[in-house]
Amino acid sequence: MAGALAAAHYADQAAQVDSIVNACDRLARDTFRIRCHAPAIASQIQPGQFVMIRLAGQSDPLIGRALALWDVVHGSSGQPEEIELVFIAKGKFTTLLAAQGPGTAVTIWGPLGNGFSQAPVDHLLMVAGGIGQTPFLALAKAALGRAHYGRRPAATPFARQVTLVYGTRSADLLAGVDQFEAVGCRTHLCTDDGSWAPKLRVPDLLAQVLDELGPSDCRIACCGPEPMMERVAELSSARRIPCEISLETPMACGIGICFSCVAKIRQSDGQWDYKRTCVEGPIFAAEQIVW
């Protein structure tokens, strides 16, 4: 299929699951991790993909929320059974989800979107701002061979080293850092207010890390606020480092019908066209994005 509406990741194979929140844990200020029973999704989803989730049987809020995969949980048989999702309780939906906690009935559809590249690389740098760390735990585990996802037959490492460069407004918003360190990630952290030193913006911390690394075979994966991602894209371009950006464009349907999540994406002829983040993305090569 070709043309403006072509996409490699349509939702034809996505499953819709009625589930229950089995666990809800606080990871940081206003930041929660939920675990939901969804074997049909857990067995297929890849790092970088996402699901749409809404409160079952409720019309307010009506529209689902897109949440990236945090991790997959295997059952006693060794088969993937549950998915974990991390979010900040901020709007109506996420506030309700966090407040209701375990036992909440939800409807989930996915997996949706594409996923991060798993091409071999010596050093994978994951760059996150705000809540942008949420797609990266599964990516780190896959890269280091600590876990496998979807149809991959076994855990096979594709990076020798993985580093997380991660910043938030204040230290009490840093979420899940211990899990990244537990799987073998090096972490470099910063905050806007200096409550966790150094007082830096994420792109500036990334520049320091790259200066320390020197010339190397590395690739960047980035997610977070758009101004931060734009600066990371500029930095990667200047240093000729391949960079993938996971856009956080607000979505309404998640399956390409409503066209509410379009982004300006540069085409092979140098012109740009609108592409739907939910099916052509959410991950794009940094040089494709028209900021």
Number of C-alpha atoms within 10 A of each C-alpha: 7 6 6 9 12 12 19 11 19 17 18 9 12 20 18 17 18 17 19 20 19 16 15 22 14 16 18 15 14 16 21 21 21 21 21 28 21 25 19 18 26 25 20 18 25 27 27 26 24 25 25 22 23 23 24 15 10 11 9 10 14 13 16 20 20 24 18 27 25 25 25 28 18 15 11 7 7 8 13 21 19 23 22 23 21 25 24 20 17 12 9 10 19 20 14 15 21 22 12 13 18 17 13 19 20 19 18 26 23 26 28 29 29 25 21 21 15 13 10 15 17 13 19 24 24 27 27 26 26 21 20 22 26 26 29 25 24 21 29 27 24 23 27 21 17 16 19 21 21 16 10 12 8 13 15 15 20 19 21 13 18 24 20 26 21 29 31 24 19 18 19 15 18 23 27 19 18 10 11 21 14 10 16 15 22 15 16 17 23 25 24 17 15 13 13 18 13 15 17 19 19 27 24 15 20 23 15 11 15 17 10 9 12 8 10 11 13 19 23 20 27 30 26 24 16 16 11 20 25 19 14 25 26 16 18 21 14 9 12 10 16 16 23 25 26 27 22 20 17 14 21 18 17 29 22 23 11 12 17 16 22 20 21 16 23 18 12 8 6 9 10 15 14 16 22 26 28 34 24 21 28 26 24 20 17 25 17 17 17 14 13
